[in-house]
């Protein structure tokens, strides 16, 4: 599926629903924009006004820890107002349709929906139905796609390995039920990885998996040879309709990543996992907490990447590379030098600058403001 719905008339990101159909240039722009935001977490004041005045609704119909929290942090760091809808206590649980929920939220002047849903295609459906000024970001839909997870993983890989073209990446475990695996495979192939290899028992692979652009192995010991990046996946039991494995301990014996097995990969291989990790099922604690693990770095990078995607979708992203180092606050030891006037400015932020004569902070173009 080529998803032009994701792009506006100028070919810029409008919704972020899937990696499929997006160009290498656009994926690289997301990574470069995220780079600009990555250093911000170390500043004393972790905020920029790029989404000031915008309202973002986190619509999570499925549980989440990392994804929801990092989306919320990303939005608040961009100075947006964020509403977390608690679906368990919302009218959706009283039978209101998804479309009616969306229409009601639209009536509250929302600018962006971040959507997680158990049904594949839910975010796509909302993007098709919603008002034209609203952007939709897919935070995971069924078994289909998890594009921001893929991009934060690409960001982490690029941070450590620099170049995709020489990389051999192994994705290991429950590929069949994993929206992460689908998005990772698309991102790695688009960014030009040398090889994407999937390693799993036959029961945990989709039919015709090779057509996704991967090599296949059913043996972890053989499959880990020459690998630079090891991506582990959780067994997604909530999506399994029947028993696909003899037992978890048997699975760990054959496909669990231990220190011993990791030695088969390249000595400088990194270990990744989108979380939540199941210790002793797909990964041994010594590996998850070991020196080659970048699992917590993935979590941190989720904030910068989600900031990039949100700012790009709202067309407020700074030009890549123009942003870092200019976030200055008096007394912020991490920041660069203070600009003349001591005002917290962002290049390209037309809203910033001196306070208007009447002392009221107005947004250009906002006709509702006080003259
Ligand atoms: C997901 O939402 O798909 C997660 O990040 C991965 C998982 O649940 O195993």
Boltz pocket constraint, residues with backbone or C-beta under 6 A from the ligand:
constraints:
  - pocket:
      binder: B
      contacts: [[A, 139], [A, 140], [A, 142], [A, 146], [A, 149], [A, 179], [A, 180], [A, 233], [A, 234], [A, 236], [A, 274], [A, 275], [A, 276]]
      max_distance: 6.0
